[in-house]
Amino acid sequence: MGGTTDYIFSEVIRVPAASVHVPSPELPEVVYGIDPDELRARHDKRTAAAKTSRTDRSGKVSIKAIRKDQNTLAGLICSHPAAMDEYRANVDVRCGVADWKQRSIAGLRDQHGDSLVSVIRHTEESHPHLHAYLLPDDMEMRVGVGASRLPRQERRPRRGPLPGEDKKAMGMPADRAFVSGMRRWLDDYHEKVAIPAGLTGTTAL
């Protein structure tokens, strides 16, 4: 999930400027954990207090505020393959979506523990879907450590290519690691959530 955290929070509560992709925005439903306002408040408070420490060659430790561009929130979107028209018209589809929702929450909780702080449901788009949010549990508020770990695209080295080195090849190891990690994550979701829910087309991003 890209963009600033302000945009992410605004989109999930359907602030008009952040929801132009939704023809008729509706308020979200909290299906697990805290509501979006509390999520924003908790995130901002913890981010403001977060510190990073570094030790130089002489052994001196310096502590300072984290970088403004650091990733401090992890978000996932889990989408069900049923169309909303089917969901509204068919009680069996609604029961299936409810089962998938509970399995998704349980699976995320099993993977991420207390780092999973909120799951929000939207029903005014093309398919039922869940927004899940993870807050890092370390002092530096670093997404990608501890229970908030998710596959992520690593930044490519800032150095230029070496003589004879293909510029595109510089980022290939990081790209391969990201793809491999995401494949494992999706396989785990498919095995623990989609298959028990009777689905093969459920996706998570």
Secondary structure, DSSP 8 states (H G I E B T S, - for coil): --S-HHHHHHHHTT-GGG-TT-SS----EEEEE--HHHHHHHHHHHHHH-EEEEE-TTS-EEEEE--TTS---EEEEEE-SS-HHHHHH-HHHHHHHHHHHHHHHHHHHHHHGGGEEEEEEE-SSSS-EEEEEE---STT--TTSGGG---------SS---TT--TGGGGHHHHHHHHHHHHHHHHHHIIIIITTTT-SS-EE-
